[in-house]
Amino acid sequence: MSQILILVALVAAIVFVTARLKISPVLALLGAALVGAFAYRIPVADVISTITTAFGGTLGNIGLVILFGTMIGVILERSGAAIAMADWLIKILGTRFPNLTMTVIGYIVSIPVFCDSGYVILNSLRKAITVRTGVSTLATAIALMTGLYATHTLVPPTPGPLAAASELGVENLGLLIALGLPVAALAALAAMLFANRFLHRPVELVPTAEEDEIDHTYEELRASYGVLPKAFPAFLPILVPLVLICAASVARIPSRPLGQGVPFDIITFVGTPVIALVIGLIAAAGLLRGNGRLGAFNTQIDEAIRVSAPILLITASGAAFGAVLAASPLMDVLGSSLSGLGIGLAVPFLVAAALKTAQGSSTVALVTTSALVAPLLDSLGLGSEMGATLAVLAIGAGAMVVSHANDSYFWVVSRLSRIPVATAYRTLTVATGIEGVTAFAAIFGLGLVLL
């Protein structure tokens, strides 16, 4: 029991110092790793090597993948490709079903682009569709928010799922993508049905303050990017890595359906996540135009490095914390107590949901939960490749539950949409809860069939 109490105290300390004291999650996780090492009486000579080996190994395994994925997202955002994708989807879907349109746009854009940035980019489009169709701002805000949120926590190359996959030793990202896309779609659909309840429900919007940023129209936003990329080149940086990674996963099936020898070597090489994302980055660089495109490329790469650095450090720090737990007697205690309960996928989901709700950051919830759960996979009956993959998705589902005042995304959506805070709690927060629970229900169903 004392081993479990130490774990509870460490997790509570991480939540407190990150949520209340606003201390960096990097320091919180590393501090918890160091304190936990002594609390669990790991030999002093092994403490530093345990922490640094896990920290460095994680950066080596996942660092370039997160970095290149972030670079693609930043270029898509800054080049106007996200707007070009949205324009194309509107032409296909029309404005007859505004919530469906916003959900699909958010679902696609957030695969490489952070959900916060995606909402900022697409908010003018959302407002234009809202005015054109005469529906409630509240409905389209919920639909766009949850569409973005679904793939943000469930589908690589978004950094959160990538980090969790690395922590849990999931190497087959093609399988993770193949399962994550339909689960995210189902979760987004459930949230969209909730949003439909508010299609014609009026809401009193918060007045725009003078100090708020200028409220651009969608036409002004499009004009600010100059000539937008065509739809096909805009989608390529997303589609190419996903197709290559999935093709490599298919090629590795024992029956070798895509051939052997040189074809197999080529497909598996270009389908390696790092190489696939490099190719996606090359496709994204082709979106930059004009005489200053080299300078723009360098600027956006610098920005991507700044954006990805905290994620990389949080991921590596979470790995260090997990390594300490794995080296402690705690694993034997938890293993013996959990193995007979048969709760499997519920553990990563509930832990992630508790951490997300308590401290607000989906990324921190994903990384911390995966660090906690990784040593327990065998005890939970999730030690196989499929089990670990479903565990990553369960953590992603938990990282949606729920978005409220301690989550920056909650404020991005409510403020840009001018939704009163009390109304946001009753709608935005509830929608993320529905989305996360729906995602977990789908994952649990997959577990019954595939495990």
Backbone hydrogen bonds, N-H to C=O, Kabsch-Sander energy under -0.5 kcal/mol:
donor,donor_aa,acceptor,acceptor_aa,energy
5,L,1,M,-2.2
6,I,2,S,-2.0
7,L,3,Q,-1.6
8,V,4,I,-2.6
9,A,5,L,-2.4
10,L,6,I,-2.4
11,V,7,L,-2.6
12,A,8,V,-2.6
13,A,9,A,-2.2
14,I,10,L,-2.2
15,V,11,V,-2.4
16,F,12,A,-2.5
17,V,13,A,-2.7
18,T,14,I,-1.8
19,A,15,V,-2.8
20,R,16,F,-2.2
21,L,16,F,-1.5
23,I,17,V,-3.1
28,A,24,S,-2.3
29,L,25,P,-2.8
30,L,26,V,-2.3
31,G,27,L,-2.8
32,A,28,A,-2.3
33,A,29,L,-2.2
34,L,30,L,-2.3
35,V,31,G,-2.9
36,G,32,A,-2.8
37,A,33,A,-1.9
38,F,34,L,-1.5
39,A,35,V,-2.7
40,Y,36,G,-2.5
41,R,38,F,-1.1
42,I,37,A,-2.7
46,D,43,P,-2.0
47,V,43,P,-0.8
47,V,44,V,-0.8
48,I,44,V,-0.6
50,T,46,D,-2.3
51,I,47,V,-2.0
52,T,48,I,-3.0
53,T,49,S,-2.2
54,A,50,T,-1.5
55,F,51,I,-2.3
56,G,52,T,-2.8
57,G,53,T,-2.4
58,T,54,A,-2.0
59,L,55,F,-1.7
60,G,56,G,-2.2
61,N,57,G,-1.9
62,I,58,T,-2.6
63,G,58,T,-0.5
63,G,59,L,-1.8
66,I,62,I,-2.3
67,L,63,G,-2.4
68,F,64,L,-2.8
69,G,65,V,-2.2
70,T,66,I,-2.3
71,M,67,L,-2.1
72,I,68,F,-2.1
73,G,69,G,-1.9
74,V,70,T,-2.5
75,I,71,M,-2.2
76,L,72,I,-2.4
77,E,73,G,-1.9
78,R,74,V,-2.8
79,S,75,I,-2.4
80,G,77,E,-0.5
81,A,76,L,-0.7
82,A,76,L,-1.8
84,A,80,G,-2.3
85,M,81,A,-2.6
86,A,82,A,-2.1
87,D,83,I,-2.7
88,W,84,A,-2.2
89,L,85,M,-2.3
90,I,86,A,-2.1
91,K,87,D,-1.9
92,I,88,W,-1.7
93,L,89,L,-3.3
94,G,90,I,-2.9
101,T,97,F,-2.3
102,M,98,P,-2.5
103,T,99,N,-2.4
104,V,100,L,-2.5
105,I,101,T,-2.3
106,G,102,M,-2.4
107,Y,103,T,-2.6
108,I,104,V,-2.0
109,V,105,I,-2.6
110,S,106,G,-2.0
111,I,108,I,-1.4
113,V,109,V,-1.6
118,G,114,F,-2.9
119,Y,115,C,-2.2
120,V,116,D,-1.9
121,I,117,S,-2.6
122,L,118,G,-2.4
123,N,119,Y,-1.3
126,R,122,L,-2.6
127,K,123,N,-2.5
128,A,124,S,-2.2
129,I,125,L,-2.3
130,T,126,R,-2.4
131,V,127,K,-2.5
132,R,128,A,-2.3
133,T,129,I,-2.2
134,G,130,T,-1.5
135,V,130,T,-0.9
136,S,199,L,-2.7
139,A,198,F,-0.5
140,T,136,S,-1.6
141,A,137,T,-2.2
142,I,138,L,-2.1
143,A,139,A,-2.3
144,L,140,T,-2.4
145,M,141,A,-2.5
146,T,142,I,-2.5
147,G,143,A,-2.0
148,L,144,L,-2.3
149,Y,145,M,-2.0
150,A,146,T,-1.9
151,T,147,G,-0.9
152,H,148,L,-1.4
153,T,149,Y,-1.4
154,L,150,A,-0.7
155,V,151,T,-2.0
158,T,155,V,-1.4
162,L,158,T,-1.7
163,A,159,P,-2.8
164,A,160,G,-2.3
165,A,161,P,-2.5
166,S,162,L,-2.2
167,E,163,A,-2.3
168,L,164,A,-2.0
169,G,166,S,-1.1
170,V,165,A,-2.9
171,E,169,G,-0.8
173,L,171,E,-1.7
176,L,172,N,-1.5
177,I,173,L,-2.8
178,A,174,G,-2.7
179,L,175,L,-2.1
180,G,176,L,-2.7
181,L,177,I,-2.5
183,V,179,L,-1.6
184,A,180,G,-2.8
185,A,181,L,-2.1
186,L,182,P,-2.4
187,A,183,V,-2.3
188,A,184,A,-2.6
189,L,185,A,-2.2
190,A,186,L,-2.2
191,A,187,A,-2.0
192,M,188,A,-2.3
193,L,189,L,-2.3
194,F,190,A,-1.6
195,A,191,A,-2.3
196,N,192,M,-2.0
197,R,194,F,-1.3
198,F,195,A,-2.1
199,L,196,N,-1.3
201,R,198,F,-1.2
205,L,203,V,-0.8
206,V,418,R,-2.6
209,A,207,P,-0.5
212,D,209,A,-1.3
216,H,214,I,-1.3
221,L,217,T,-2.1
222,R,218,Y,-2.5
223,A,219,E,-2.2
224,S,220,E,-1.6
225,Y,221,L,-0.6
225,Y,222,R,-1.2
226,G,223,A,-1.6
228,L,226,G,-0.6
234,A,230,K,-1.7
235,F,231,A,-2.0
236,L,232,F,-1.5
238,I,235,F,-1.4
239,L,235,F,-2.6
240,V,236,L,-2.9
242,L,238,I,-1.5
243,V,239,L,-2.9
244,L,240,V,-2.6
245,I,241,P,-2.7
246,C,242,L,-2.2
247,A,243,V,-2.6
248,A,244,L,-2.2
249,S,245,I,-1.7
250,V,246,C,-2.1
251,A,247,A,-2.6
252,R,248,A,-1.4
253,I,250,V,-1.5
256,R,253,I,-3.2
259,G,256,R,-1.6
265,D,261,G,-2.3
266,I,262,V,-2.6
267,I,263,P,-2.6
268,T,264,F,-2.5
269,F,265,D,-1.8
270,V,266,I,-2.7
271,G,267,I,-1.5
272,T,269,F,-1.4
276,A,272,T,-3.0
277,L,273,P,-2.2
278,V,274,V,-2.0
279,I,275,I,-2.4
280,G,276,A,-2.0
281,L,277,L,-2.4
282,I,278,V,-2.2
283,A,279,I,-2.1
284,A,280,G,-2.2
285,A,281,L,-2.6
286,G,282,I,-1.2
287,L,284,A,-1.9
288,L,285,A,-1.5
293,R,290,G,-1.3
296,A,292,G,-2.4
297,F,293,R,-2.6
298,N,294,L,-2.4
299,T,295,G,-2.3
300,Q,296,A,-2.5
301,I,297,F,-2.3
302,D,298,N,-2.3
303,E,299,T,-2.0
304,A,300,Q,-2.3
305,I,301,I,-2.2
306,R,302,D,-2.0
307,V,303,E,-2.5
308,S,304,A,-2.7
309,A,305,I,-1.8
311,I,307,V,-0.6
312,L,308,S,-2.7
313,L,309,A,-2.4
314,I,310,P,-2.6
315,T,311,I,-2.6
316,A,312,L,-2.4
317,S,313,L,-2.4
318,G,314,I,-2.6
319,A,315,T,-1.9
320,A,316,A,-1.9
321,F,317,S,-2.1
322,G,318,G,-2.5
323,A,319,A,-2.4
324,V,320,A,-1.8
325,L,321,F,-2.0
326,A,322,G,-2.6
327,A,323,A,-1.6
328,S,325,L,-1.1
331,M,325,L,-0.6
331,M,328,S,-1.0
332,D,329,P,-0.7
333,V,329,P,-1.5
334,L,330,L,-3.0
335,G,331,M,-2.5
336,S,332,D,-2.0
337,S,333,V,-1.6
338,L,334,L,-2.7
339,S,335,G,-1.9
341,L,338,L,-1.5
342,G,338,L,-0.7
346,A,343,I,-2.8
347,V,344,G,-1.6
349,F,345,L,-1.5
350,L,346,A,-2.8
351,V,347,V,-2.4
352,A,348,P,-2.2
353,A,349,F,-2.5
354,A,350,L,-2.4
355,L,351,V,-2.4
356,K,352,A,-2.9
357,T,353,A,-2.5
357,T,401,V,-0.7
358,A,354,A,-1.9
359,Q,355,L,-2.5
360,G,356,K,-2.3
362,S,360,G,-0.5
365,A,361,S,-2.0
366,L,362,S,-2.7
367,V,363,T,-2.7
368,T,364,V,-2.8
369,T,365,A,-2.1
370,S,366,L,-2.0
371,A,367,V,-2.0
372,L,368,T,-2.0
373,V,369,T,-2.7
374,A,370,S,-2.2
376,L,373,V,-2.3
377,L,373,V,-0.6
377,L,374,A,-1.1
380,L,376,L,-2.1
381,G,378,D,-1.3
382,L,377,L,-3.3
388,A,384,S,-2.6
389,T,385,E,-2.0
390,L,386,M,-2.5
391,A,387,G,-1.9
392,V,388,A,-2.0
393,L,389,T,-1.8
394,A,390,L,-2.5
395,I,391,A,-2.3
396,G,392,V,-2.2
397,A,393,L,-2.5
398,G,394,A,-2.2
399,A,395,I,-1.9
400,M,397,A,-1.4
401,V,398,G,-1.4
402,V,400,M,-0.7
404,H,402,V,-0.6
407,D,404,H,-2.5
408,S,406,N,-0.5
410,F,407,D,-0.6
411,W,407,D,-1.1
412,V,408,S,-2.2
413,V,409,Y,-2.5
414,S,410,F,-2.4
415,R,411,W,-2.4
416,L,412,V,-2.1
417,S,413,V,-2.1
418,R,415,R,-0.8
419,I,414,S,-2.4
424,A,420,P,-2.6
425,Y,421,V,-2.2
426,R,422,A,-1.4
427,T,423,T,-1.2
428,L,424,A,-0.9
429,T,424,A,-1.9
430,V,425,Y,-0.6
431,A,427,T,-2.7
432,T,428,L,-2.0
433,G,429,T,-1.6
434,I,430,V,-2.5
435,E,431,A,-2.5
436,G,432,T,-2.4
437,V,433,G,-2.3
438,T,434,I,-2.4
439,A,435,E,-2.4
440,F,436,G,-2.3
441,A,437,V,-2.4
442,A,438,T,-2.2
443,I,439,A,-2.3
444,F,440,F,-3.1
445,G,441,A,-2.1
446,L,442,A,-2.2
447,G,443,I,-2.4
448,L,444,F,-1.8
449,V,445,G,-1.2
450,L,446,L,-3.3
451,L,447,G,-1.9
